[in-house]
Amino acid sequence: MALDILYPTATSGFCKVRRPSVVDDILHSTHGIKQKDTPVVKPNIVVVGGSYVGCKTVDYLAPAFHETHNIILIEKNSHFQHIFAFPRFSVYPGLEDRAFVPLNNPFPTAPPKAARVIRGAVERVEHASPVPGKPWQNGIVVLEDGTEVSWEYLIYTTGTGKEGGAGIEKADGMKRLRNLQEEVKAAKRIVVAGGGAWGIQVALDIAEYLPEKEVTLVHSRATVMNRFHPKLHDIVMDKFASAGVNSRLGVRLVTPPEGYPTDGRAFNVQLSDGTSIETDCLVQCTGTVPLSKPLSYLSPASINEWGFVKVKPTMQIQDEHFPKVFSLGDVADTGAHKAARPAYEQAPVVEKNIRKIMAWEHERQREYRGEPLDLVQYKVPGHGIHLALGLTESVLFRNPVTPGADPVYRISKDDAKALDAGCWRIWANRAPTVTDFRS
């Protein structure tokens, strides 16, 4: 079956064709450098994944390279999803429309038309065979609908989540959150599975918003937030005690093949130690995986045993065959805590290193193939987090910099703006001219 392919052109930036050979005569430039009597053709820098770090990466790339390259963001969902608000809006009603931000102009600080968003779920990333006159075409991103997008540079920022599946519309996402709200509201006894930030927030939000509910958090480790200094566990446990949240630590849920009921009737949640908890509602806050499968088609050697992308400190993938492929954010094995803030610091590293590679190529007038080059390296920061402790309180916590030292933290009361879990800030950054949250 013939496939649609997006190639850069001198006029529109892209053209859809049925076969690659049809446009061979259209493309006449190398690295965006104009040849005699030919138009300048801009190759593509493609960012896969339009969440926090993907959009932040485009914020850096668009101003830097829009004159020589098409900056393309590929995102499967209809809207930017502020997933940090999902735990809150799984419990607290009336604000869920704010968690989905329109992508019609997500880079307002970039030059006009400097970046473009393509809606589509990525099926795989492939290496392109060498084509005369197009040394910059290093690979192809294949979408599930058959569309292909060529790339000279690829930045892979898909994060973690549920493997597979197409993107969702805003209305469907809001419906899912409202369904969870109704399940929680109807239940008397609720089990929250998972002692990470998501599970802790869900448990404490329920306890504060619906104090008549009996809430129990189940976590497989002996401490919650186990990647952090034990002091954070103590802070959470103190908050659980004052809010009336029960906890079962060091045990796992045993899920039957048919799953647990979701119709509101009472059932027993089985635990790995042989005990059980009677409940009406189970809220699963575990089960996400690195969304690295599409990249594994290009470089299976770059995926570690847990599914994360192996990267160098330069943010390039570790496969020496692909020096123009970068990965950052939660999907990448950077050594940093899986959160937006550390990933934001990785984005300028990518921009600076692409700039260095381009300068190397301009000086030598040939393709960069991984030759020795003094590239910028990412410095892994200490683990830190801003963790909500219910609707009106949160803790800023940072692990000790040196072994044996004390962590730094501050517990504070949140203002009214914090109730929407920071949605106002995302709208201000990604949709500053949109005033209707239903958009």
Rosetta blueprint (number, residue, H / E / L):
1 M L
2 A L
3 L L
4 D L
5 I E
6 L E
7 Y E
8 P L
9 T L
10 A L
11 T L
12 S L
13 G L
14 F L
15 C E
16 K E
17 V E
18 R L
19 R L
20 P H
21 S H
22 V H
23 V H
24 D L
25 D L
26 I L
27 L L
28 H L
29 S L
30 T E
31 H L
32 G L
33 I E
34 K L
35 Q L
36 K L
37 D L
38 T L
39 P L
40 V L
41 V L
42 K L
43 P L
44 N E
45 I E
46 V E
47 V E
48 V E
49 G L
50 G L
51 S L
52 Y H
53 V H
54 G H
55 C H
56 K H
57 T H
58 V H
59 D H
60 Y H
61 L H
62 A H
63 P H
64 A H
65 F H
66 H L
67 E L
68 T L
69 H L
70 N E
71 I E
72 I E
73 L E
74 I E
75 E E
76 K L
77 N L
78 S L
79 H E
80 F E
81 Q E
82 H L
83 I H
84 F H
85 A H
86 F H
87 P H
88 R H
89 F H
90 S L
91 V L
92 Y L
93 P L
94 G L
95 L L
96 E H
97 D H
98 R H
99 A H
100 F E
101 V E
102 P E
103 L L
104 N L
105 N L
106 P L
107 F L
108 P L
109 T L
110 A L
111 P L
112 P L
113 K L
114 A L
115 A E
116 R E
117 V E
118 I E
119 R E
120 G L
121 A L
122 V E
123 E E
124 R E
125 V E
126 E E
127 H E
128 A L
129 S L
130 P L
131 V L
132 P L
133 G L
134 K L
135 P L
136 W L
137 Q L
138 N L
139 G E
140 I E
141 V E
142 V E
143 L E
144 E L
145 D L
146 G L
147 T L
148 E E
149 V E
150 S E
151 W E
152 E L
153 Y E
154 L E
155 I E
156 Y E
157 T L
158 T L
159 G L
160 T E
161 G E
162 K L
163 E L
164 G L
165 G L
166 A L
167 G L
168 I L
169 E L
170 K H
171 A H
172 D H
173 G H
174 M H
175 K H
176 R H
177 L H
178 R H
179 N H
180 L H
181 Q H
182 E H
183 E H
184 V H
185 K H
186 A H
187 A L
188 K L
189 R E
190 I E
191 V E
192 V E
193 A E
194 G L
195 G L
196 G L
197 A H
198 W H
199 G H
200 I H
201 Q H
202 V H
203 A H
204 L H
205 D H
206 I H
207 A H
208 E H
209 Y H
210 L L
211 P L
212 E L
213 K L
214 E E
215 V E
216 T E
217 L E
218 V E
219 H E
220 S L
221 R L
222 A L
223 T L
224 V L
225 M L
226 N L
227 R L
228 F L
229 H L
230 P H
231 K H
232 L H
233 H H
234 D H
235 I H
236 V H
237 M H
238 D H
239 K H
240 F H
241 A H
242 S H
243 A H
244 G L
245 V L
246 N E
247 S E
248 R E
249 L E
250 G L
251 V L
252 R L
253 L E
254 V E
255 T L
256 P L
257 P L
258 E L
259 G L
260 Y L
261 P L
262 T L
263 D L
264 G L
265 R L
266 A L
267 F E
268 N E
269 V E
270 Q E
271 L E
272 S L
273 D L
274 G L
275 T L
276 S E
277 I E
278 E E
279 T E
280 D L
281 C E
282 L E
283 V E
284 Q E
285 C L
286 T L
287 G L
288 T L
289 V E
290 P E
291 L L
292 S L
293 K H
294 P H
295 L H
296 S H
297 Y L
298 L L
299 S L
300 P H
301 A H
302 S H
303 I E
304 N L
305 E L
306 W L
307 G L
308 F L
309 V E
310 K E
311 V E
312 K L
313 P L
314 T L
315 M L
316 Q E
317 I E
318 Q L
319 D L
320 E L
321 H L
322 F L
323 P L
324 K L
325 V E
326 F E
327 S E
328 L L
329 G L
330 D L
331 V L
332 A E
333 D E
334 T L
335 G L
336 A L
337 H L
338 K L
339 A L
340 A H
341 R H
342 P H
343 A H
344 Y H
345 E H
346 Q H
347 A H
348 P H
349 V H
350 V H
351 E H
352 K H
353 N H
354 I H
355 R H
356 K H
357 I H
358 M H
359 A H
360 W H
361 E H
362 H H
363 E H
364 R H
365 Q L
366 R L
367 E L
368 Y L
369 R L
370 G L
371 E L
372 P L
373 L L
374 D L
375 L L
376 V L
377 Q L
378 Y L
379 K L
380 V L
381 P L
382 G L
383 H L
384 G E
385 I E
386 H E
387 L E
388 A E
389 L L
390 G L
391 L L
392 T L
393 E E
394 S E
395 V E
396 L E
397 F E
398 R E
399 N L
400 P L
401 V L
402 T L
403 P L
404 G L
405 A L
406 D L
407 P L
408 V E
409 Y E
410 R E
411 I E
412 S E
413 K E
414 D L
415 D L
416 A H
417 K H
418 A H
419 L H
420 D H
421 A L
422 G L
423 C H
424 W H
425 R H
426 I H
427 W H
428 A H
429 N H
430 R H
431 A L
432 P L
433 T L
434 V L
435 T L
436 D L
437 F L
438 R L
439 S L
